[in-house]
Every structure is written in structure tokens, then in C-alpha cells.
């Protein structure tokens, strides 16, 4: 299983773009982290930048890798690992990964779509409530991620929580 988190320029994968991907191999603890620029027509919501700490200037720098290149690098890292994805709100992460895949990979099938584990569902079963990652961490004695964070921070915190709860 791969615990994944993405940071984006907003909430809508049709208008916004991935800016970083963080992942942890659940079995080995090996990590992946990468960042990319956005495409010219991708929208950037300032509220997203307040969470991930990127600036529009940084994200529009065309000398940085493209989302396609980041996705391909991430996919290469996953080869030989379980293709099941887990994460804090893994449906959100999958929607953005799938969007980049569809925009850049043509007719190839999306490899991660059908198997996933959502940390919030497991936490709801354990605590009887739906909590944000920060509260899940606190309830489990895990130090929460910083307020401004990158995708690897989110993936690591979800990984730590899943290791305790599973």
C-alpha cells in the first residue's frame, strides 16, 4: 500500500493542478517527494497557497518540471509496489492524480483508481466521529503536521496514524 498526499492550487481537478506529491510505502517506509510547476491555464486559489506555502511566481516558473513529468516520476517510483493508495482524504488525492493521468497519458488505464483506504473512515470507526488529520494525530499521540505543509508531511502523518490504527 502507498500512503499518498498531494498539494494543489485549489479544490477542483478540472481547474486546478497538483503542485507536489508525497508518498510513503506502507511496507518499507520508503518515501517519495516531488514538486512541479503549473500549466499556463491552471487556476491558482490563494487559499491553497496559504496551506502549502508555495507562491504563484514559484509555481509558474517554466524551468521547473511539468505536472506530467512529476506524475511519471511518481508512477515510476510505484512500480513493484502495491498499487493500493491510502491517505487522509485519499479520494481527493486520487481525483487529482487521475486528472493529471488523463491529461497526459492518453488512453492508458489509470493504475490506482480501484483500491484505496481512507484514514477518515478508519478514524470514524475508531472514534465515532469524523476528524481533521490534526485531531486524528492528537488523538493517537502523533505530532500534527505544520500548518503550512508539503505533501510529504501529509503522507507521513497519515502513514504514522495508519500504522497505529491498522
RAHU-V948223 format. One record per residue. N is the residue number from 1. RES is the residue in one small letter. SS is DSSP state (H for helix, E for strand, C for the rest). D_CENTER is the distance of its C-alpha to the mean C-alpha in Angstrom with 2 decimals. Layout:
N	RES	SS	D_CENTER
N	RES	SS	D_CENTER
//
This chain:
1	x	C	13.90
2	x	E	10.55
3	x	E	8.32
4	x	E	4.64
5	x	E	1.94
6	x	E	2.35
7	x	E	5.96
8	x	E	8.57
9	x	C	12.35
10	x	C	12.80
11	x	C	12.36
12	x	C	14.02
13	x	C	12.62
14	x	C	16.32
15	x	C	16.99
16	x	C	13.94
17	x	C	11.76
18	x	E	8.53
19	x	E	9.65
20	x	E	7.42
21	x	E	5.19
22	x	E	5.79
23	x	E	7.21
24	x	E	10.46
25	x	E	13.18
26	x	C	14.50
27	x	C	18.00
28	x	C	18.44
29	x	C	16.14
30	x	C	15.50
31	x	E	12.49
32	x	E	10.84
33	x	E	9.88
34	x	E	10.63
35	x	E	11.28
36	x	C	13.19
37	x	C	15.62
38	x	C	15.80
39	x	C	18.59
40	x	C	21.78
41	x	C	21.50
42	x	C	17.94
43	x	C	18.32
44	x	C	17.09
45	x	C	17.25
46	x	H	18.57
47	x	H	16.99
48	x	H	13.46
49	x	H	14.99
50	x	H	16.50
51	x	H	13.22
52	x	H	11.60
53	x	C	15.11
54	x	C	15.26
55	x	C	18.51
56	x	H	19.40
57	x	H	21.76
58	x	H	19.19
59	x	H	16.86
60	x	C	19.97
61	x	C	21.33
62	x	C	22.04
63	x	C	22.69
64	x	C	19.00
65	x	C	17.22
66	x	C	16.44
67	x	H	13.21
68	x	H	15.20
69	x	H	15.83
70	x	H	12.31
71	x	H	11.38
72	x	H	14.68
73	x	H	14.22
74	x	H	11.03
75	x	H	13.09
76	x	H	16.04
77	x	H	14.44
78	x	H	13.80
79	x	C	17.46
80	x	C	19.54
81	x	C	16.87
82	x	C	16.30
83	x	C	14.39
84	x	C	13.54
85	x	E	9.92
86	x	E	9.52
87	x	E	7.45
88	x	C	8.69
89	x	C	8.58
90	x	H	7.43
91	x	H	9.70
92	x	H	7.99
93	x	H	4.80
94	x	H	7.86
95	x	H	9.94
96	x	H	8.40
97	x	H	8.28
98	x	H	11.69
99	x	H	12.91
100	x	H	12.57
101	x	H	14.12
102	x	H	16.89
103	x	H	17.67
104	x	H	18.03
105	x	C	18.99
106	x	C	21.89
107	x	C	23.02
108	x	C	21.13
109	x	C	19.61
110	x	C	15.85
111	x	C	15.50
112	x	C	12.70
113	x	C	13.89
114	x	C	16.41
115	x	C	15.35
116	x	E	12.78
117	x	E	13.16
118	x	E	12.18
119	x	H	12.77
120	x	H	14.49
121	x	H	16.92
122	x	H	17.87
123	x	H	18.39
124	x	H	20.47
125	x	H	22.56
126	x	H	23.16
127	x	H	23.79
128	x	C	24.96
129	x	C	22.79
130	x	C	19.34
131	x	C	17.94
132	x	C	15.18
133	x	H	13.19
134	x	H	15.85
135	x	H	18.63
136	x	H	17.33
137	x	H	17.22
138	x	H	20.67
139	x	H	22.10
140	x	H	21.20
141	x	C	22.41
142	x	C	19.13
143	x	C	18.92
144	x	C	16.34
145	x	C	13.86
146	x	C	15.60
147	x	C	15.84
148	x	C	14.61
149	x	C	11.61
150	x	C	9.16
151	x	H	5.65
152	x	H	7.95
153	x	H	9.81
154	x	H	7.44
155	x	H	6.82
156	x	H	10.58
157	x	H	11.71
158	x	H	10.37
159	x	H	11.95
160	x	H	15.06
161	x	H	15.46
162	x	H	15.12
163	x	H	17.61
164	x	H	19.98
165	x	H	19.80
166	x	C	19.94
//
